[in-house]
Amino acid sequence: MNPPYSLTALNHADLGAFVSLLGGVFEHSPWVAEGAWHRRPFVSVDDLHQKMCEVMWSADPVRQRALICAHPELAGKAAIRGELTADSTREQSGAGLTQCSPEEYARLQDLNQAYRDKFGFPFILAVKGWQRAEIIEQFAARLAQDEEQEFAECLRQIARIAQFRLSDLVKE
């Protein structure tokens, strides 16, 4: 089955097929799709998204941190080495992060390092619709937050990323 997937097909898919189709919606974290499968049926794409987010929000903090850490840095080393998932590559490219000037790239590397040093996890932003300069500005502003605020903000951003991905993958 190729995207877009229908809700009817997803509601009738067995666990393995469901996870195979939607396991990448939450970066390298198929456990979210697995948990959502048990919450079927889905009445809309928004309902599917909400149920996937319920799985994420109800996970223990260790699992949530692992989910955050499964995300790549923006314009980071994995992007340079071509190691991003297809979704992350498309998202970062769409925000212009693959066309950074040397100065922008250096600034993003500095921000990535400062953020990881302060919080112990990567900066996450649902970059769809953002421009490079706005991303850099947001990045710098969020460095002023405390760890608890940023942990929650990263999970909110992951939920937004998942919403964008689901809207590309699933049709009602």
Secondary structure, DSSP 8 states (H G I E B T S, - for coil): --SSEEHHHHHH--HHHHHHHHTTSSTT-HHHHHHHHTT---SSHHHHHHHHHHHHHHS-HHHHHHHHHTS--TT-HHHHTT-S-HHHHHHHHHTTGGG--HHHHHHHHHHHHHHHHHHSS------TT--HHHHHHHHHHHTTS-HHHHHHHHHHHHHHHHHHHHHHHEE-
